[in-house]
Each structure stands twice: as structure tokens, then as C-alpha cells.
Amino acid sequence: MFPRPTRRLPLAVAALLALGGALTTGAWAGRGETTEPRLPDRITPVPAAAGTSTPLSGYVIQSAAKVGDSAAAVSSPGYPARNWYPAGPRSTVLAALLANGVYPDPFRSTNQRQIPRADFEVPWWYRSDFTVEDTARRTFLDFSGIVSAADVYVNGRLVAPASRVAGAYTRHELDITSLVRPGTNTVAFRVRPNDPNRDLTMGWLDWLQPPPDRNMGLVRDVVVRRGGPVALRDAHVVTKLAVPSLATADLTVRAQVRNDTGSTVTTEVTGSVGGIRFARTVMLGAHEAKTLSFSPADVPGLHLTRPRVWWPAGMGGQPLYDLDLTAAVAGTPSDTAHETFGIRDVRAPLNADGDRQYRVNGRPLLVKGAGWSSDEFLRWDRAYTEDLVKYALDLGLNTLRLEGHLEPDEFFDLADRYGVLTLPGWECCDKWEGAVNPNGSGEPWSDTDHAVARASMAAEAARLRDHPSVLSFLIGSDAAPDATIEKGYLDALKAADWPVPVVPAAADKSSPRLGESGMKMTGPYDWVPPGYWYAKREGGATGFNSETSAGPSIPTLDTLRRMMTPAELDTLWKDPDARQYHRSPSATFGTLKIYDEALTGRYGAPTGLADYVRKAQLAQYETVRAQFEAYRRNATDADRPATGVVHWMFNSGWTSLHWQLADRYLDQNGAYFGAKKANEPLHVQYSYDDRSIVVVNDRTAPARGLTARATLFDPDGTRRYDENADGVSVNGGGAHATALTLPAPVDGPAGTRLLRLVLTDADGREVSRNVYWLSTKPDTLDWSDTTWYYTPVTEYADLTGLASMARVPVAATAVTRVSGGVSTTTVTLRHNGRGTTPALLTDVDVVGAAGRPVLPVRWSDNQVSLWPGESVTLTASYRTADLRGSAPSVRIAGWNTPETTVPAA
């Protein structure tokens, strides 16, 4: 994560993360609500057909400290696992216990502190049964996702010790043919405790309180594979797209064909991809394996003309191709393989300034990203994840960075489908960087660790290589690997035909073979003012910033009341020095002091919880908006352009007070709508550094004949400046054009100003609107005292004038239409006030029973500002079922707008 020497010692106890998901209902995993656990089928029927892959449907688990029977007994069919806990097919120990109601909701208050860590310092047994009718087929166990290691038993026999089955990302295929019997069979894992500083697994760092079990468990599917004498493995497609024409693409299909018998076998391998069929007959000696390759040289149809090219969202479509292979012996299918892939070209050279500049299919890409967080207990919920991916698109993001915590296959399938790029890589500061990061807490590597790391890289490369959404792999985070580690990674990637750039680190580091990373990790991670982002230094808008934000992100009142007690909420707004359990385990980020001092210094001291939260929404809106706007404006600069920014972070794995654009319950605060506004495809924005009014165009086509209007007001609505710029033109592909520049000074009293920007097209239609709250007194940054996590402010901007704004009502009408299980609520807001005072940052929520927001929801726009006589129509889309049978209403509230609720049925 970060290059932060001051935080390492407090985080030496940070716990681990693994992948996958536990036994939960969608509601629990997705929205933090406790429900009755869904009991899995403990017996998984495994079909006999060759080429089938059947995940175990669930387990029962128990602490080894409470199991007195031998491993042979525990792992034998018929063992009476009384008083064991049911667990899902992907489950950490703690996730299963939570699903069984052993502990109260760990996302509320400090409940998680009450869970005893000692219970997870011993191994835990995972036990599952499966049935097989035909034992003539060969049978394999195929799995990864063991946190941290496990002894594996089948039908009372040890088939692999923990010394062989270690590491969350290593993949294992165990031939259990000789042990399988007709009827019921048992597989059991004795899972060892996890320590992120000693084990190459996954660890939580400083964005949430680490889980007491440190995510020990089985967090990816364990699959039973059936096959005949010949097995197909490692099937994939290497694509070569003609750039920049995109007129042709060459496909090379590769797969390993393996004889699993002691005799010579002849097999026919047939396949198809994109309607092209091919075949080859292969003779294999006893236990011999060969790699087959089908290319345009021998299959001309694999040279595609007019290929269907995969693009990131907003740049084109996301077509996918299917590869299907079958190996047959004497006409009988022995094994099959299926892969989905996309055709695209990714390059990422260093530009003249040494910064990494991505190009997709020959077109430059400004990475507008955010950091992804898994669920704290690694519970996989596809619907919840899909909701978040849709949120990323709603925000105009194109990339999600995964620092470790490499999610299950379905995550990358969703990213492929929706066109969201991903930046996976190893995480910082624990065991993964134990050999190279002196500021981390990870232990040095042994020879065994090097082997586990290479195997991890090989397995993840094979898993991710066909996903067109994968933009790169970062083999380092805060530190780059040394020569030995780098060689292990690169050799594994090369052997896997890895198709996209490999980056040595997320920080400004280098490795012996790859050279410089072309990325920076200069912060900030705590509050800075909006103007910070426009400076071409530290975390400002130049180069590629792999993780950065203005820190805290205070949720809405609805979320705060779900996650904290009344006493904790009282402390939240009253005491900046208080340790906030829901911020971070880090001493650096344990309080909200820097943030709260800025809130008071700029907006005035909060008068209560509601006032604190409403000021927080303004503060988060303006800082997040400025972060993305600055990087967008500077993306096409001739001098030191911005090439990428990753907001730290996108979401949170638990109920949090910082680093999130969307909260755990999928509610949307000022940070969310600030990002959404900043990333409009055609957008008018204000520059904090030079007062220029700029139009940015991410659309493919140029925009002509635009008019940009800038109007400055006092908080009471008195107009101080009004200027139009006609005939504005801006090219597409991320280009920008300066429409006009605000003069300095502008007549009127010193203090707070409101700036309204409106962009209209050639027909006079409004295409972008943006409202700023500014000060004649700027924030003054103390650059000389910059730390790794923020730059201090010596004088704050004066935004206290906002407190004087008169209360103005906003009228609302709403109607809802339902189609196919989706409700669309259309809301019209109108400022009917008689005076001149605008309604600032008016927020709208669709609410159901008891006034609770309906989530997730996607708005056309929100947190809008209206001047007297103005109106706006907004739409909200959400699942009808999330109303839970109640009629929808719409709640309206704003900075200076009294809360009101109107029916929306």
C-alpha cells in the first residue's frame, strides 16, 4: 500500500486477507444485515462424465482443539461431525461462525473486539463429502485459496501435507483416483492459522480493523474433476491485434495434453474458437505431456479479418470469444476445456518524463481508477460485487486496482463484461515484501518462500491471462522485487504467455530487468484542500499516481446510525482527538484530527452531528471532484502530463470512516457524487490554480459550438460576475479547451463565493453544470513540511459564509415506473423561492419503509444546486425488490434546504 515508515510498527499486528466468500445470504454479505445462515448440502454429487468439474458445495468445520479423533477418522466417510458448524464452499473460519450467529454483527460499534483471537491460533478442520458412482474415471482435486496452509486428506489417507499446500494463490491438482470408492467419499482439510508477516497469503493493512481469524480458511472453490486417460490442461489463447488499424488479429491456441496412464495413448484433440474448427492427432507415451499449439500458420482461419475488438467502457464494446477443446481416445471424450477471452492490445511505455502511459488498442488511456477492497471476511457475493462494478461505471471510472486480495474468477468475468479494467498485483509491507521492504513488517524469505511465490505467480498468470479487463500485473507495491524474486515472477509470467505489461512496483521504484515503474506513491492519504491537486508535485496531477486521496470519507447519517452507537456518534463530531475504531488500526490514521481541523477552519465549528455530516459532504465533494478534475485537465499537457490516478479507495470491506467512494451499505455520500460530477464524459470545470474554466471531452467525437457560462455569486445570491464564452470547440479522446478565465479580484466583499458553470451545446441544451464554493482567501499549503501522507495547511480558505445562507425550500414531485423487476423513479426539483439565495447541494434519496434509503441505486445526477426559478429532473434506478414491499418515497435535503419527503409511487 504505502511507503510510510511511520505506520509500520503500529501495523505489525495487521491481519490477513484471503479470497473468496463464506456461507452467507446475499443480504448479509452485501449489506451487513444478519440473517439465518443458508445451510449447504454437505454431500456433493459428482457426475461421471469426462471433463466435468464440480465444486464441493460446502463443509462442516470445527476447531482442532475440540476434535480429539485422529485425522484418519475425521477424514473418513460416516464420521459423526456432531456440533460442527456448517460453512459455505468458500469460507473463512470466522465468516462461517458469523453466519451461524456465534458472534454479533462485527460491522457495528466495536463488536469485533469481543471476538477472541485465541480461538483462531490453532488449526481448524474443514470436512466435506462427495459421491461418485463410476470409479472407472480418473478423479482429481483441483484448488487454490488455502489460507494459510493445509494438510489434505481423502477417505482417511493423507494425500498432501501442509508443506506442499501453502500460500493463498498456489494452485494444486491432486490425483485421488486410487482412493475414490463408489458411493460416499470424504475430503478433509486441516487448515493452519495464518500470519501475514510469515505467510505468502493476504493481509489487511490500514483501511479496516483486521479480522480476528486473519482470514484462515478455504476461500476459493475446491473442485472435483473427472476425466479419462488423457487430460487437457492450461488451455488459453494468445492474441495479436494489428495496431493501429485493428483490421486483423492472429489467434494462437495453446493447451497441454497429458497421458495419465502407464501405456502409450493416441488422442485426437479437436477445438473451435469464433466459429473456426481445428483438430490434431497426438501420440503420447506413458505419463507424457505435450503442449499443442494451433496458429494461423497451420489453421488459416485463426487469422481474423475485422475482429471483434474488446474496449474499456466508454471507448467501445466488450465482445468476448469462446474457446472449446475436447481430447478423445478411440472416439470417446476423455477431457474438455473451455475458456473465454477478448481481443485487445495493451502497451504501457514510459513517456519522456519517465511516467507510465497506457495505450489500449493504440489509443492513449488516462487511468481513472480507485482501489478495490474485498469483504473483510472474504465472503463472495456476486450480486453485491456486480452492484459495485456498476457503481464504478456510474462514477466514470475505468480501472479498479487490486493490491493483493485477488478476487475469484467471477470478479474478472464481471470486469470483462462491463469493460472495467483491473490492475491486480501483490500487496505491500507484509511477507510479500519481507525480502525487499525495510519499512514493512514481513519476515525475510526462505527458499521455500521463493518457491511459493513463483508458484503463486504462475497460478495467477494462468488464471488471469485470458481476461481482457486485466491491464497489467504489479509484481511489487511499495517496494520492487530484487533480482532473484523478479526472475521467479518473470519466468512464471513468460511461461504462461502473459499478454500485458508487467510493472515492478506501484511506487517510484525499479527492478533489475523491468527498470523504472513509471508510477508514484507520493500520497496524500489524509485531508488536503482542493487546490492541492493542481500542483505538479507530490500527489498532484502529473504522472501516474497509483494510490491517493484526501483521506476521510464520512458516510451519510443513515449509514453512521447503522454502524455506530449514539455515544460513538456524539464523540465523532465533538472530539477530533478521539481514536476512531472505524477509521484505521494505524496510529497515523487512528483519529480524524487533520480532517476535523480543516472542516472547522474552513466551514466553521460543527454545532451537532447533523451539521458535522453536512459539512463533511461538502468537503468530500469538493476534494474528490478536484482530484479527478485536475488529472483530467492535465492529461494532454505537453509538459509532464497526468497519465493515471487511483483514488484510494473505491469501496470498503467494512463500515468505515475513510478511503471510500461508496460505503459498505452501498450508500453514496459527497465523495461519490463529487467523483461522478468530475468524470462526466463532456464536462465543464474550474481550475483552482489559474482560475481557468476548462471543457474536457472524453467522448470519441469532437464537440463543437459549445457555450460556457461562468457566474460568481455571494452566498445570498448577489451576482458579482457573469461571462459567456461562445463557439467553444474541444477534440475528443480526453482533450480539453480553455473557455475563459475568471478575473482576480472580482468586485464584492471578501469571503465566500459560489461559482456556477453551465455548458450548453449548439442547440442551447445544457450538457454540463458544475457548482463550486470558493473563497477570496485561498488555502495555503506548507509544501516544505509534506509527509508521506499529507501536506499541512497553514491558512484555510474562508467558506464560513455558507453558514449565512438563508433556508430555502425545494419543491419536488416524483413518479415511479416498474419494468422487469427494476424501478425507475423520476424526480423533478424546483426552486420556487422568492429571494436570490440558491439551494446548495440538494441531495435526493429514494426511501422505503421507515425512511431507509433503497440501495443500491444509480442516479442520473444528485447533490445538485438550484437558483431561484430553476428546476432539474433526475432519475433513480434500483431493484424493485429492495423496496421490500413498501411504496417508494423521495426524501430531499440540502445544505440550506429543509428535509422533506414526498410520495413517489
Number of C-alpha atoms within 10 A of each C-alpha: 21 28 22 18 11 15 19 23 14 14 22 17 17 26 24 29 33 36 33 29 29 31 29 26 20 17 14 19 27 22 18 19 14 17 16 11 19 14 18 17 18 19 17 20 19 21 17 18 16 24 21 16 20 19 20 25 21 26 29 23 26 21 19 18 13 10 14 9 11 9 20 15 15 26 28 21 19 12 13 10 13 8 9 17 19 26 33 29 26 29 33 30 27 25 27 27 20 21 27 20 14 12 14 14 18 19 21 18 20 16 12 17 13 11 16 11 12 9 14 21 18 13 21 24 26 29 27 25 26 22 17 19 15 16 16 14 19 23 24 19 21 18 21 24 28 31 33 30 28 27 20 23 23 25 22 20 16 16 15 16 15 17 11 15 23 28 27 28 29 24 19 19 13 15 16 16 15 9 14 24 16 11 14 18 22 22 25 27 29 25 27 23 20 30 26 28 25 18 25 32 35 33 28 29 27 23 23 24 25 23 23 22 25 29 34 34 37 32 31 28 23 23 20 23 25 27 24 22 23 28 23 23 16 15 22 25 28 19 20 16 22 16 15 11 10 18 14 16 21 21 21 17 20 18 19 15 23 22 23 21 16 11 12 14 20 17 25 20 23 16 21 17 20 15 12 14 14 18 15 13 13 14 13 20 16 14 15 17 17 15 13 14 15 19 18 15 11 10 15 14 18 24 20 17 12 11 18 20 22 25 24 24 20 16 17 12 15 22 17 17 16 14 19 17 22 22 31 22 17 10 9 13 20 25 25 23 19 14 16 17 23 22 26 26 24 20 20 20 13 15 15 11 12 15 25 24 23 24 17 19 22 17 15 18 21 24 25 21 29 29 24 27 24 24 24 25 31 27 28 28 22 17 13 18 17 16 16 18 20 19 23 25 17 19 22 20 26 23 29 28 28 21 22 26 26 28 21 19 13 15 19 22 17 17 24 27 19 21 25 27 26 26 21 23 25 24 30 29 31 32 26 33 28 21 19 21 22 15 20 27 24 24 20 17 20 10 8 11 18 16 15 22 23 20 20 23 25 24 19 21 21 19 17 20 21 24 23 32 30 24 27 23 26 23 24 30 29 26 30 29 25 17 12 10 19 20 16 18 22 19 13 22 22 12 11 21 16 20 25 17 17 21 26 30 31 30 26 22 21 21 21 14 12 15 13 20 24 27 27 25 25 24 26 26 25 23 28 23 25 23 20 28 29 22 14 17 13 21 29 23 29 27 27 30 32 30 27 27 30 27 29 25 29 27 28 18 16 13 21 20 15 15 25 19 14 12 9 18 17 13 16 23 20 17 14 16 14 15 18 19 19 22 24 22 24 23 15 17 22 17 23 24 17 19 20 23 16 21 21 16 16 21 23 18 18 18 10 13 16 13 13 22 21 21 23 24 23 22 26 27 26 23 25 28 23 26 28 26 29 27 26 28 25 22 26 18 14 7 12 18 24 26 28 29 29 23 29 26 25 23 26 25 21 24 26 27 22 27 28 30 33 23 26 23 23 21 20 23 27 31 27 26 27 27 27 26 27 26 22 20 19 20 22 29 31 26 20 18 13 12 14 17 21 22 28 27 26 22 17 15 11 15 18 13 14 23 23 26 20 24 17 23 21 25 25 17 19 15 17 16 16 14 14 15 16 17 13 21 18 23 18 17 20 23 20 24 17 20 23 20 16 18 11 9 8 12 10 14 10 14 18 21 26 24 21 21 23 20 25 19 18 14 9 11 11 14 16 19 18 18 22 19 20 21 19 17 14 16 20 15 18 12 15 8 10 16 16 18 25 23 23 19 20 10 15 20 20 22 24 18 20 22 14 10 19 17 16 22 20 25 15 22 15 20 17 18 13 14 9 7 10 14 20 19 22 19 21 15 20 20 21 16 18 9 13 18 22 29 26 26 23 20 20 25 22 26 23 20 14 7 15 15 22 23 21 20 22 18 18 12 17 23 21 19 22 21 18 18 13 13 16 14 15 16 18 19 21 20 18 20 12 18 20 12 10 14 14 25 25 24 21 22 21 21 23 22 20 13 15 14 17 18 16 20 14
